[in-house]
């Protein structure tokens, strides 16, 4: 584990989890963070703005207040403002990922990263969820999807360090290896 992870991400994620648990808000904080992380992933401008040492703390807080809206829990908003005060807002993505990881652990949920050539239907996602659940004996499965047209067809499922390559590209590669030997 990197130094940043141990010294910055873990303590803040743990503190946020303690705050969430003591206020019975673990799921709400999870939803708030998923929304924030999605926004950060889709807006490089926002990421650069929050990470910039040239932007004043008050300006960063004003933007956080604007993007958090009415739906976000006030305790989460205060946590984000604290990150700005401590000069740690640039670690928001990492802290958010750590928190969601702790939340999955708490709920006995595994994260399955599913890469497919085309978007999966709800039925296909449910099928993947059931297969991963049977494979890991987790109580729940959270799916994170990515699209990669190079796969041609099928899916690649990654759960922790385990990778299941059921893509057409993977099948062709394995066939090629067998033909060459």
TIVO-2410 file (N, C-alpha, C; in nm, 3 decimals):
# residues 181
REC num residu      c1      c2      c3 atome chaine
REC   1      X   0.084  -0.118   0.000     N      A
REC   1      X   0.000   0.000   0.000    CA      A
REC   1      X   0.089   0.124   0.000     C      A
REC   2      X   0.053   0.224  -0.080     N      A
REC   2      X   0.136   0.344  -0.090    CA      A
REC   2      X   0.126   0.428   0.037     C      A
REC   3      X   0.222   0.518   0.052     N      A
REC   3      X   0.226   0.607   0.169    CA      A
REC   3      X   0.103   0.696   0.172     C      A
REC   4      X   0.065   0.749   0.054     N      A
REC   4      X  -0.053   0.837   0.046    CA      A
REC   4      X  -0.176   0.760   0.095     C      A
REC   5      X  -0.187   0.636   0.052     N      A
REC   5      X  -0.301   0.555   0.091    CA      A
REC   5      X  -0.305   0.534   0.242     C      A
REC   6      X  -0.191   0.501   0.299     N      A
REC   6      X  -0.186   0.473   0.443    CA      A
REC   6      X  -0.200   0.600   0.527     C      A
REC   7      X  -0.134   0.706   0.486     N      A
REC   7      X  -0.129   0.826   0.570    CA      A
REC   7      X  -0.245   0.923   0.546     C      A
REC   8      X  -0.305   0.920   0.427     N      A
REC   8      X  -0.410   1.017   0.396    CA      A
REC   8      X  -0.545   0.951   0.372     C      A
REC   9      X  -0.551   0.860   0.277     N      A
REC   9      X  -0.680   0.805   0.236    CA      A
REC   9      X  -0.746   0.723   0.346     C      A
REC  10      X  -0.671   0.631   0.405     N      A
REC  10      X  -0.728   0.542   0.509    CA      A
REC  10      X  -0.785   0.620   0.628     C      A
REC  11      X  -0.706   0.710   0.690     N      A
REC  11      X  -0.760   0.780   0.808    CA      A
REC  11      X  -0.886   0.861   0.778     C      A
REC  12      X  -0.888   0.930   0.662     N      A
REC  12      X  -1.006   1.010   0.629    CA      A
REC  12      X  -1.126   0.920   0.597     C      A
REC  13      X  -1.101   0.811   0.522     N      A
REC  13      X  -1.211   0.719   0.490    CA      A
REC  13      X  -1.264   0.653   0.617     C      A
REC  14      X  -1.173   0.618   0.709     N      A
REC  14      X  -1.215   0.557   0.836    CA      A
REC  14      X  -1.295   0.655   0.920     C      A
REC  15      X  -1.249   0.780   0.924     N      A
REC  15      X  -1.321   0.883   1.001    CA      A
REC  15      X  -1.461   0.904   0.943     C      A
REC  16      X  -1.469   0.906   0.809     N      A
REC  16      X  -1.598   0.924   0.744    CA      A
REC  16      X  -1.691   0.806   0.773     C      A
REC  17      X  -1.634   0.685   0.774     N      A
REC  17      X  -1.714   0.565   0.803    CA      A
REC  17      X  -1.764   0.570   0.948     C      A
REC  18      X  -1.678   0.612   1.041     N      A
REC  18      X  -1.721   0.624   1.182    CA      A
REC  18      X  -1.836   0.724   1.196     C      A
REC  19      X  -1.821   0.837   1.128     N      A
REC  19      X  -1.925   0.940   1.130    CA      A
REC  19      X  -2.055   0.884   1.072     C      A
REC  20      X  -2.043   0.811   0.961     N      A
REC  20      X  -2.162   0.753   0.896    CA      A
REC  20      X  -2.229   0.651   0.987     C      A
REC  21      X  -2.149   0.564   1.047     N      A
REC  21      X  -2.206   0.460   1.133    CA      A
REC  21      X  -2.273   0.519   1.256     C      A
REC  22      X  -2.210   0.619   1.317     N      A
REC  22      X  -2.268   0.676   1.440    CA      A
REC  22      X  -2.396   0.754   1.411     C      A
REC  23      X  -2.418   0.792   1.285     N      A
REC  23      X  -2.540   0.865   1.249    CA      A
REC  23      X  -2.633   0.780   1.161     C      A
REC  24      X  -2.602   0.650   1.149     N      A
REC  24      X  -2.682   0.558   1.069    CA      A
REC  24      X  -2.698   0.608   0.924     C      A
REC  25      X  -2.585   0.652   0.865     N      A
REC  25      X  -2.589   0.711   0.731    CA      A
REC  25      X  -2.494   0.641   0.634     C      A
REC  26      X  -2.455   0.517   0.662     N      A
REC  26      X  -2.353   0.453   0.578    CA      A
REC  26      X  -2.397   0.446   0.431     C      A
REC  27      X  -2.523   0.409   0.406     N      A
REC  27      X  -2.571   0.397   0.267    CA      A
REC  27      X  -2.587   0.534   0.202     C      A
REC  28      X  -2.639   0.630   0.277     N      A
REC  28      X  -2.656   0.767   0.223    CA      A
REC  28      X  -2.521   0.825   0.183     C      A
REC  29      X  -2.420   0.809   0.269     N      A
REC  29      X  -2.287   0.859   0.236    CA      A
REC  29      X  -2.233   0.787   0.113     C      A
REC  30      X  -2.262   0.657   0.103     N      A
REC  30      X  -2.220   0.580  -0.014    CA      A
REC  30      X  -2.280   0.637  -0.142     C      A
REC  31      X  -2.410   0.668  -0.136     N      A
REC  31      X  -2.477   0.727  -0.253    CA      A
REC  31      X  -2.418   0.864  -0.286     C      A
REC  32      X  -2.397   0.946  -0.183     N      A
REC  32      X  -2.338   1.079  -0.203    CA      A
REC  32      X  -2.201   1.067  -0.271     C      A
REC  33      X  -2.120   0.973  -0.223     N      A
REC  33      X  -1.986   0.956  -0.279    CA      A
REC  33      X  -1.990   0.900  -0.420     C      A
REC  34      X  -2.081   0.807  -0.447     N      A
REC  34      X  -2.092   0.754  -0.584    CA      A
REC  34      X  -2.126   0.868  -0.681     C      A
REC  35      X  -2.217   0.955  -0.642     N      A
REC  35      X  -2.254   1.069  -0.726    CA      A
REC  35      X  -2.135   1.161  -0.748     C      A
REC  36      X  -2.065   1.191  -0.639     N      A
REC  36      X  -1.947   1.278  -0.649    CA      A
REC  36      X  -1.838   1.219  -0.737     C      A
REC  37      X  -1.809   1.090  -0.717     N      A
REC  37      X  -1.704   1.024  -0.795    CA      A
REC  37      X  -1.742   1.020  -0.942     C      A
REC  38      X  -1.868   0.998  -0.970     N      A
REC  38      X  -1.916   0.997  -1.109    CA      A
REC  38      X  -1.896   1.135  -1.171     C      A
REC  39      X  -1.928   1.239  -1.095     N      A
REC  39      X  -1.911   1.377  -1.141    CA      A
REC  39      X  -1.763   1.407  -1.165     C      A
REC  40      X  -1.677   1.366  -1.073     N      A
REC  40      X  -1.533   1.389  -1.088    CA      A
REC  40      X  -1.476   1.315  -1.209     C      A
REC  41      X  -1.526   1.192  -1.232     N      A
REC  41      X  -1.477   1.115  -1.347    CA      A
REC  41      X  -1.518   1.179  -1.479     C      A
REC  42      X  -1.636   1.241  -1.480     N      A
REC  42      X  -1.686   1.299  -1.605    CA      A
REC  42      X  -1.639   1.443  -1.627     C      A
REC  43      X  -1.581   1.506  -1.526     N      A
REC  43      X  -1.539   1.647  -1.541    CA      A
REC  43      X  -1.394   1.668  -1.499     C      A
REC  44      X  -1.308   1.669  -1.598     N      A
REC  44      X  -1.166   1.695  -1.568    CA      A
REC  44      X  -1.149   1.838  -1.516     C      A
REC  45      X  -1.234   1.928  -1.567     N      A
REC  45      X  -1.230   2.068  -1.525    CA      A
REC  45      X  -1.251   2.079  -1.373     C      A
REC  46      X  -1.349   2.005  -1.321     N      A
REC  46      X  -1.378   2.007  -1.178    CA      A
REC  46      X  -1.260   1.948  -1.100     C      A
REC  47      X  -1.205   1.836  -1.149     N      A
REC  47      X  -1.090   1.773  -1.081    CA      A
REC  47      X  -0.973   1.871  -1.071     C      A
REC  48      X  -0.943   1.937  -1.184     N      A
REC  48      X  -0.830   2.032  -1.187    CA      A
REC  48      X  -0.856   2.151  -1.095     C      A
REC  49      X  -0.981   2.200  -1.095     N      A
REC  49      X  -1.019   2.313  -1.010    CA      A
REC  49      X  -0.996   2.281  -0.862     C      A
REC  50      X  -1.047   2.163  -0.820     N      A
REC  50      X  -1.034   2.126  -0.679    CA      A
REC  50      X  -0.890   2.098  -0.639     C      A
REC  51      X  -0.810   2.045  -0.732     N      A
REC  51      X  -0.672   2.009  -0.701    CA      A
REC  51      X  -0.577   2.129  -0.707     C      A
REC  52      X  -0.619   2.236  -0.772     N      A
REC  52      X  -0.530   2.351  -0.794    CA      A
REC  52      X  -0.495   2.424  -0.664     C      A
REC  53      X  -0.364   2.442  -0.639     N      A
REC  53      X  -0.323   2.518  -0.520    CA      A
REC  53      X  -0.347   2.669  -0.538     C      A
REC  54      X  -0.375   2.711  -0.663     N      A
REC  54      X  -0.395   2.854  -0.691    CA      A
REC  54      X  -0.538   2.900  -0.661     C      A
REC  55      X  -0.631   2.804  -0.651     N      A
REC  55      X  -0.771   2.838  -0.623    CA      A
REC  55      X  -0.790   2.852  -0.472     C      A
REC  56      X  -0.853   2.963  -0.432     N      A
REC  56      X  -0.876   2.988  -0.289    CA      A
REC  56      X  -0.971   2.885  -0.229     C      A
REC  57      X  -0.950   2.855  -0.102     N      A
REC  57      X  -1.034   2.758  -0.030    CA      A
REC  57      X  -1.181   2.798  -0.035     C      A
REC  58      X  -1.210   2.927  -0.018     N      A
REC  58      X  -1.350   2.972  -0.020    CA      A
REC  58      X  -1.416   2.946  -0.155     C      A
REC  59      X  -1.339   2.960  -0.265     N      A
REC  59      X  -1.394   2.933  -0.398    CA      A
REC  59      X  -1.422   2.784  -0.414     C      A
REC  60      X  -1.332   2.700  -0.361     N      A
REC  60      X  -1.353   2.555  -0.368    CA      A
REC  60      X  -1.477   2.517  -0.288     C      A
REC  61      X  -1.493   2.577  -0.169     N      A
REC  61      X  -1.610   2.547  -0.086    CA      A
REC  61      X  -1.739   2.590  -0.155     C      A
REC  62      X  -1.735   2.705  -0.224     N      A
REC  62      X  -1.854   2.754  -0.295    CA      A
REC  62      X  -1.894   2.655  -0.404     C      A
REC  63      X  -1.795   2.601  -0.476     N      A
REC  63      X  -1.824   2.504  -0.581    CA      A
REC  63      X  -1.878   2.374  -0.519     C      A
REC  64      X  -1.818   2.331  -0.410     N      A
REC  64      X  -1.866   2.210  -0.341    CA      A
REC  64      X  -2.010   2.228  -0.297     C      A
REC  65      X  -2.042   2.345  -0.241     N      A
REC  65      X  -2.180   2.372  -0.199    CA      A
REC  65      X  -2.275   2.366  -0.319     C      A
REC  66      X  -2.229   2.418  -0.434     N      A
REC  66      X  -2.313   2.419  -0.553    CA      A
REC  66      X  -2.335   2.278  -0.607     C      A
REC  67      X  -2.227   2.198  -0.616     N      A
REC  67      X  -2.242   2.064  -0.675    CA      A
REC  67      X  -2.310   1.966  -0.579     C      A
REC  68      X  -2.301   1.992  -0.448     N      A
REC  68      X  -2.361   1.898  -0.354    CA      A
REC  68      X  -2.512   1.912  -0.349     C      A
REC  69      X  -2.564   2.029  -0.381     N      A
REC  69      X  -2.709   2.047  -0.389    CA      A
REC  69      X  -2.781   2.016  -0.259     C      A
REC  70      X  -2.912   2.006  -0.269     N      A
REC  70      X  -2.997   1.981  -0.152    CA      A
REC  70      X  -2.998   1.833  -0.113     C      A
REC  71      X  -2.971   1.744  -0.211     N      A
REC  71      X  -2.981   1.601  -0.186    CA      A
REC  71      X  -2.871   1.550  -0.092     C      A
REC  72      X  -2.752   1.614  -0.099     N      A
REC  72      X  -2.639   1.564  -0.021    CA      A
REC  72      X  -2.658   1.592   0.128     C      A
REC  73      X  -2.622   1.493   0.207     N      A
REC  73      X  -2.633   1.507   0.351    CA      A
REC  73      X  -2.541   1.620   0.400     C      A
REC  74      X  -2.592   1.707   0.490     N      A
REC  74      X  -2.511   1.818   0.541    CA      A
REC  74      X  -2.379   1.771   0.606     C      A
REC  75      X  -2.381   1.655   0.671     N      A
REC  75      X  -2.257   1.604   0.732    CA      A
REC  75      X  -2.153   1.572   0.625     C      A
REC  76      X  -2.197   1.521   0.510     N      A
REC  76      X  -2.106   1.493   0.400    CA      A
REC  76      X  -2.050   1.624   0.344     C      A
REC  77      X  -2.137   1.723   0.329     N      A
REC  77      X  -2.094   1.854   0.279    CA      A
REC  77      X  -1.989   1.913   0.374     C      A
REC  78      X  -2.011   1.901   0.505     N      A
REC  78      X  -1.914   1.951   0.602    CA      A
REC  78      X  -1.782   1.876   0.592     C      A
REC  79      X  -1.789   1.746   0.567     N      A
REC  79      X  -1.668   1.665   0.551    CA      A
REC  79      X  -1.588   1.715   0.430     C      A
REC  80      X  -1.657   1.744   0.321     N      A
REC  80      X  -1.590   1.794   0.200    CA      A
REC  80      X  -1.525   1.930   0.227     C      A
REC  81      X  -1.596   2.014   0.302     N      A
REC  81      X  -1.541   2.146   0.338    CA      A
REC  81      X  -1.417   2.131   0.427     C      A
REC  82      X  -1.421   2.030   0.516     N      A
REC  82      X  -1.305   2.001   0.601    CA      A
REC  82      X  -1.185   1.959   0.516     C      A
REC  83      X  -1.211   1.877   0.414     N      A
REC  83      X  -1.103   1.835   0.323    CA      A
REC  83      X  -1.039   1.957   0.255     C      A
REC  84      X  -1.121   2.056   0.221     N      A
REC  84      X  -1.068   2.179   0.161    CA      A
REC  84      X  -0.980   2.250   0.264     C      A
REC  85      X  -1.031   2.267   0.388     N      A
REC  85      X  -0.956   2.336   0.493    CA      A
REC  85      X  -0.822   2.269   0.522     C      A
REC  86      X  -0.820   2.136   0.516     N      A
REC  86      X  -0.697   2.061   0.547    CA      A
REC  86      X  -0.606   2.044   0.425     C      A
REC  87      X  -0.647   2.100   0.310     N      A
REC  87      X  -0.568   2.086   0.188    CA      A
REC  87      X  -0.568   1.944   0.135     C      A
REC  88      X  -0.675   1.869   0.162     N      A
REC  88      X  -0.682   1.728   0.122    CA      A
REC  88      X  -0.790   1.701   0.017     C      A
REC  89      X  -0.855   1.805  -0.035     N      A
REC  89      X  -0.965   1.785  -0.130    CA      A
REC  89      X  -0.917   1.715  -0.257     C      A
REC  90      X  -0.790   1.731  -0.292     N      A
REC  90      X  -0.739   1.665  -0.412    CA      A
REC  90      X  -0.737   1.513  -0.397     C      A
REC  91      X  -0.751   1.464  -0.272     N      A
REC  91      X  -0.755   1.319  -0.247    CA      A
REC  91      X  -0.898   1.266  -0.240     C      A
REC  92      X  -0.995   1.349  -0.276     N      A
REC  92      X  -1.136   1.311  -0.263    CA      A
REC  92      X  -1.168   1.179  -0.333     C      A
REC  93      X  -1.116   1.162  -0.456     N      A
REC  93      X  -1.146   1.037  -0.528    CA      A
REC  93      X  -1.095   0.915  -0.451     C      A
REC  94      X  -0.971   0.923  -0.405     N      A
REC  94      X  -0.911   0.812  -0.331    CA      A
REC  94      X  -0.984   0.784  -0.201     C      A
REC  95      X  -1.020   0.891  -0.129     N      A
REC  95      X  -1.092   0.876  -0.002    CA      A
REC  95      X  -1.230   0.815  -0.030     C      A
REC  96      X  -1.296   0.861  -0.135     N      A
REC  96      X  -1.427   0.809  -0.172    CA      A
REC  96      X  -1.420   0.661  -0.207     C      A
REC  97      X  -1.319   0.622  -0.284     N      A
REC  97      X  -1.301   0.481  -0.321    CA      A
REC  97      X  -1.277   0.395  -0.197     C      A
REC  98      X  -1.193   0.446  -0.105     N      A
REC  98      X  -1.165   0.372   0.020    CA      A
REC  98      X  -1.293   0.356   0.102     C      A
REC  99      X  -1.371   0.462   0.111     N      A
REC  99      X  -1.497   0.456   0.187    CA      A
REC  99      X  -1.589   0.350   0.126     C      A
REC 100      X  -1.604   0.354  -0.008     N      A
REC 100      X  -1.693   0.258  -0.075    CA      A
REC 100      X  -1.643   0.115  -0.056     C      A
REC 101      X  -1.513   0.098  -0.051     N      A
REC 101      X  -1.454  -0.033  -0.026    CA      A
REC 101      X  -1.490  -0.080   0.116     C      A
REC 102      X  -1.480   0.010   0.214     N      A
REC 102      X  -1.517  -0.023   0.352    CA      A
REC 102      X  -1.666  -0.055   0.361     C      A
REC 103      X  -1.748   0.019   0.286     N      A
REC 103      X  -1.892  -0.003   0.285    CA      A
REC 103      X  -1.925  -0.141   0.227     C      A
REC 104      X  -1.855  -0.179   0.119     N      A
REC 104      X  -1.877  -0.312   0.060    CA      A
REC 104      X  -1.839  -0.421   0.161     C      A
REC 105      X  -1.728  -0.399   0.232     N      A
REC 105      X  -1.683  -0.495   0.334    CA      A
REC 105      X  -1.791  -0.510   0.442     C      A
REC 106      X  -1.842  -0.398   0.488     N      A
REC 106      X  -1.945  -0.395   0.592    CA      A
REC 106      X  -2.070  -0.471   0.547     C      A
REC 107      X  -2.106  -0.456   0.420     N      A
REC 107      X  -2.228  -0.519   0.367    CA      A
REC 107      X  -2.203  -0.656   0.304     C      A
REC 108      X  -2.081  -0.707   0.319     N      A
REC 108      X  -2.041  -0.834   0.256    CA      A
REC 108      X  -2.075  -0.832   0.106     C      A
REC 109      X  -2.030  -0.725   0.041     N      A
REC 109      X  -2.054  -0.704  -0.101    CA      A
REC 109      X  -1.919  -0.708  -0.173     C      A
REC 110      X  -1.917  -0.769  -0.291     N      A
REC 110      X  -1.795  -0.766  -0.372    CA      A
REC 110      X  -1.819  -0.675  -0.492     C      A
REC 111      X  -1.709  -0.618  -0.542     N      A
REC 111      X  -1.715  -0.533  -0.660    CA      A
REC 111      X  -1.670  -0.615  -0.779     C      A
REC 112      X  -1.755  -0.621  -0.880     N      A
REC 112      X  -1.719  -0.690  -1.005    CA      A
REC 112      X  -1.703  -0.583  -1.112     C      A
REC 113      X  -1.581  -0.574  -1.168     N      A
REC 113      X  -1.557  -0.481  -1.278    CA      A
REC 113      X  -1.582  -0.558  -1.406     C      A
REC 114      X  -1.686  -0.518  -1.478     N      A
REC 114      X  -1.727  -0.591  -1.598    CA      A
REC 114      X  -1.700  -0.505  -1.721     C      A
REC 115      X  -1.617  -0.560  -1.811     N      A
REC 115      X  -1.586  -0.490  -1.935    CA      A
REC 115      X  -1.651  -0.568  -2.049     C      A
REC 116      X  -1.727  -0.497  -2.132     N      A
REC 116      X  -1.795  -0.563  -2.243    CA      A
REC 116      X  -1.779  -0.479  -2.369     C      A
REC 117      X  -1.804  -0.543  -2.485     N      A
REC 117      X  -1.792  -0.474  -2.613    CA      A
REC 117      X  -1.906  -0.375  -2.632     C      A
REC 118      X  -2.024  -0.410  -2.581     N      A
REC 118      X  -2.143  -0.325  -2.591    CA      A
REC 118      X  -2.207  -0.317  -2.452     C      A
REC 119      X  -2.288  -0.214  -2.427     N      A
REC 119      X  -2.353  -0.205  -2.295    CA      A
REC 119      X  -2.436  -0.329  -2.265     C      A
REC 120      X  -2.432  -0.374  -2.139     N      A
REC 120      X  -2.507  -0.493  -2.097    CA      A
REC 120      X  -2.651  -0.455  -2.063     C      A
REC 121      X  -2.743  -0.543  -2.097     N      A
REC 121      X  -2.884  -0.522  -2.060    CA      A
REC 121      X  -2.897  -0.549  -1.910     C      A
REC 122      X  -3.011  -0.513  -1.853     N      A
REC 122      X  -3.035  -0.540  -1.711    CA      A
REC 122      X  -3.030  -0.689  -1.683     C      A
REC 123      X  -3.086  -0.769  -1.776     N      A
REC 123      X  -3.087  -0.915  -1.758    CA      A
REC 123      X  -2.945  -0.971  -1.760     C      A
REC 124      X  -2.860  -0.918  -1.848     N      A
REC 124      X  -2.721  -0.963  -1.855    CA      A
REC 124      X  -2.645  -0.924  -1.728     C      A
REC 125      X  -2.670  -0.802  -1.680     N      A
REC 125      X  -2.606  -0.759  -1.555    CA      A
REC 125      X  -2.649  -0.848  -1.440     C      A
REC 126      X  -2.776  -0.883  -1.435     N      A
REC 126      X  -2.827  -0.971  -1.329    CA      A
REC 126      X  -2.760  -1.108  -1.338     C      A
REC 127      X  -2.743  -1.157  -1.459     N      A
REC 127      X  -2.678  -1.287  -1.481    CA      A
REC 127      X  -2.533  -1.284  -1.431     C      A
REC 128      X  -2.462  -1.176  -1.463     N      A
REC 128      X  -2.324  -1.160  -1.416    CA      A
REC 128      X  -2.323  -1.154  -1.264     C      A
REC 129      X  -2.417  -1.078  -1.207     N      A
REC 129      X  -2.427  -1.064  -1.062    CA      A
REC 129      X  -2.445  -1.201  -0.995     C      A
REC 130      X  -2.533  -1.284  -1.051     N      A
REC 130      X  -2.559  -1.417  -0.995    CA      A
REC 130      X  -2.437  -1.507  -1.006     C      A
REC 131      X  -2.368  -1.503  -1.120     N      A
REC 131      X  -2.248  -1.585  -1.138    CA      A
REC 131      X  -2.139  -1.546  -1.038     C      A
REC 132      X  -2.118  -1.414  -1.022     N      A
REC 132      X  -2.016  -1.365  -0.929    CA      A
REC 132      X  -2.054  -1.401  -0.786     C      A
REC 133      X  -2.182  -1.391  -0.754     N      A
REC 133      X  -2.230  -1.425  -0.619    CA      A
REC 133      X  -2.203  -1.572  -0.589     C      A
REC 134      X  -2.230  -1.659  -0.686     N      A
REC 134      X  -2.207  -1.802  -0.668    CA      A
REC 134      X  -2.056  -1.830  -0.655     C      A
REC 135      X  -1.976  -1.756  -0.730     N      A
REC 135      X  -1.831  -1.775  -0.732    CA      A
REC 135      X  -1.766  -1.729  -0.600     C      A
REC 136      X  -1.820  -1.621  -0.542     N      A
REC 136      X  -1.755  -1.561  -0.424    CA      A
REC 136      X  -1.829  -1.585  -0.294     C      A
REC 137      X  -1.951  -1.633  -0.300     N      A
REC 137      X  -2.041  -1.646  -0.186    CA      A
REC 137      X  -2.057  -1.516  -0.107     C      A
REC 138      X  -2.054  -1.404  -0.180     N      A
REC 138      X  -2.080  -1.273  -0.118    CA      A
REC 138      X  -2.231  -1.256  -0.104     C      A
REC 139      X  -2.270  -1.170  -0.012     N      A
REC 139      X  -2.413  -1.145   0.006    CA      A
REC 139      X  -2.470  -1.063  -0.110     C      A
REC 140      X  -2.390  -0.967  -0.158     N      A
REC 140      X  -2.433  -0.881  -0.268    CA      A
REC 140      X  -2.317  -0.860  -0.364     C      A
REC 141      X  -2.350  -0.821  -0.488     N      A
REC 141      X  -2.249  -0.792  -0.588    CA      A
REC 141      X  -2.278  -0.655  -0.647     C      A
REC 142      X  -2.178  -0.568  -0.642     N      A
REC 142      X  -2.189  -0.436  -0.703    CA      A
REC 142      X  -2.116  -0.443  -0.837     C      A
REC 143      X  -2.178  -0.395  -0.942     N      A
REC 143      X  -2.117  -0.404  -1.075    CA      A
REC 143      X  -2.074  -0.267  -1.123     C      A
REC 144      X  -1.952  -0.260  -1.172     N      A
REC 144      X  -1.899  -0.138  -1.234    CA      A
REC 144      X  -1.872  -0.176  -1.379     C      A
REC 145      X  -1.938  -0.111  -1.474     N      A
REC 145      X  -1.925  -0.151  -1.614    CA      A
REC 145      X  -1.835  -0.056  -1.693     C      A
REC 146      X  -1.764  -0.115  -1.789     N      A
REC 146      X  -1.682  -0.038  -1.883    CA      A
REC 146      X  -1.707  -0.096  -2.021     C      A
REC 147      X  -1.692  -0.013  -2.123     N      A
REC 147      X  -1.710  -0.058  -2.261    CA      A
REC 147      X  -1.573  -0.059  -2.329     C      A
REC 148      X  -1.543  -0.168  -2.399     N      A
REC 148      X  -1.419  -0.180  -2.477    CA      A
REC 148      X  -1.453  -0.254  -2.605     C      A
REC 149      X  -1.469  -0.180  -2.714     N      A
REC 149      X  -1.510  -0.239  -2.843    CA      A
REC 149      X  -1.409  -0.342  -2.894     C      A
REC 150      X  -1.283  -0.334  -2.848     N      A
REC 150      X  -1.180  -0.429  -2.891    CA      A
REC 150      X  -1.209  -0.572  -2.846     C      A
REC 151      X  -1.299  -0.588  -2.750     N      A
REC 151      X  -1.332  -0.723  -2.702    CA      A
REC 151      X  -1.410  -0.803  -2.807     C      A
REC 152      X  -1.466  -0.734  -2.906     N      A
REC 152      X  -1.547  -0.790  -3.014    CA      A
REC 152      X  -1.683  -0.838  -2.960     C      A
REC 153      X  -1.683  -0.923  -2.858     N      A
REC 153      X  -1.807  -0.972  -2.798    CA      A
REC 153      X  -1.774  -1.036  -2.665     C      A
REC 154      X  -1.877  -1.070  -2.587     N      A
REC 154      X  -1.855  -1.134  -2.457    CA      A
REC 154      X  -1.815  -1.032  -2.351     C      A
REC 155      X  -1.764  -1.084  -2.239     N      A
REC 155      X  -1.728  -0.997  -2.126    CA      A
REC 155      X  -1.598  -1.043  -2.060     C      A
REC 156      X  -1.537  -0.948  -1.989     N      A
REC 156      X  -1.425  -0.979  -1.900    CA      A
REC 156      X  -1.472  -0.932  -1.763     C      A
REC 157      X  -1.467  -1.024  -1.665     N      A
REC 157      X  -1.513  -0.992  -1.530    CA      A
REC 157      X  -1.393  -0.998  -1.436     C      A
REC 158      X  -1.373  -0.890  -1.360     N      A
REC 158      X  -1.263  -0.887  -1.264    CA      A
REC 158      X  -1.321  -0.869  -1.125     C      A
REC 159      X  -1.292  -0.964  -1.036     N      A
REC 159      X  -1.336  -0.957  -0.896    CA      A
REC 159      X  -1.210  -0.971  -0.813     C      A
REC 160      X  -1.168  -0.860  -0.751     N      A
REC 160      X  -1.042  -0.864  -0.676    CA      A
REC 160      X  -0.929  -0.894  -0.772     C      A
REC 161      X  -0.851  -1.000  -0.744     N      A
REC 161      X  -0.739  -1.034  -0.832    CA      A
REC 161      X  -0.780  -1.143  -0.933     C      A
REC 162      X  -0.904  -1.190  -0.925     N      A
REC 162      X  -0.952  -1.294  -1.016    CA      A
REC 162      X  -1.008  -1.232  -1.144     C      A
REC 163      X  -0.967  -1.286  -1.260     N      A
REC 163      X  -1.016  -1.235  -1.388    CA      A
REC 163      X  -1.076  -1.350  -1.467     C      A
REC 164      X  -1.199  -1.331  -1.512     N      A
REC 164      X  -1.265  -1.431  -1.597    CA      A
REC 164      X  -1.279  -1.366  -1.734     C      A
REC 165      X  -1.205  -1.420  -1.832     N      A
REC 165      X  -1.209  -1.363  -1.966    CA      A
REC 165      X  -1.300  -1.448  -2.054     C      A
REC 166      X  -1.423  -1.403  -2.072     N      A
REC 166      X  -1.518  -1.473  -2.157    CA      A
REC 166      X  -1.545  -1.387  -2.281     C      A
REC 167      X  -1.441  -1.313  -2.324     N      A
REC 167      X  -1.458  -1.227  -2.441    CA      A
REC 167      X  -1.418  -1.304  -2.566     C      A
REC 168      X  -1.470  -1.261  -2.678     N      A
REC 168      X  -1.434  -1.323  -2.806    CA      A
REC 168      X  -1.286  -1.303  -2.833     C      A
REC 169      X  -1.233  -1.185  -2.801     N      A
REC 169      X  -1.090  -1.158  -2.819    CA      A
REC 169      X  -1.007  -1.258  -2.739     C      A
REC 170      X  -1.048  -1.283  -2.613     N      A
REC 170      X  -0.975  -1.378  -2.527    CA      A
REC 170      X  -0.982  -1.519  -2.582     C      A
REC 171      X  -1.100  -1.558  -2.633     N      A
REC 171      X  -1.115  -1.692  -2.691    CA      A
REC 171      X  -1.029  -1.708  -2.815     C      A
REC 172      X  -1.023  -1.604  -2.899     N      A
REC 172      X  -0.939  -1.609  -3.020    CA      A
REC 172      X  -0.791  -1.617  -2.982     C      A
REC 173      X  -0.752  -1.542  -2.878     N      A
REC 173      X  -0.612  -1.545  -2.833    CA      A
REC 173      X  -0.575  -1.685  -2.782     C      A
REC 174      X  -0.665  -1.746  -2.703     N      A
REC 174      X  -0.637  -1.881  -2.651    CA      A
REC 174      X  -0.632  -1.984  -2.765     C      A
REC 175      X  -0.719  -1.969  -2.863     N      A
REC 175      X  -0.719  -2.058  -2.979    CA      A
REC 175      X  -0.588  -2.043  -3.055     C      A
REC 176      X  -0.543  -1.919  -3.071     N      A
REC 176      X  -0.415  -1.892  -3.139    CA      A
REC 176      X  -0.299  -1.956  -3.067     C      A
REC 177      X  -0.300  -1.950  -2.933     N      A
REC 177      X  -0.193  -2.011  -2.855    CA      A
REC 177      X  -0.191  -2.163  -2.872     C      A
REC 178      X  -0.311  -2.225  -2.877     N      A
REC 178      X  -0.319  -2.370  -2.896    CA      A
REC 178      X  -0.271  -2.410  -3.034     C      A
REC 179      X  -0.304  -2.329  -3.135     N      A
REC 179      X  -0.264  -2.360  -3.272    CA      A
REC 179      X  -0.113  -2.347  -3.290     C      A
REC 180      X  -0.051  -2.256  -3.216     N      A
REC 180      X   0.092  -2.232  -3.228    CA      A
REC 180      X   0.176  -2.336  -3.154     C      A
REC 181      X   0.116  -2.413  -3.064     N      A
REC 181      X   0.198  -2.507  -2.986    CA      A
REC 181      X   0.201  -2.644  -3.046     C      A
***
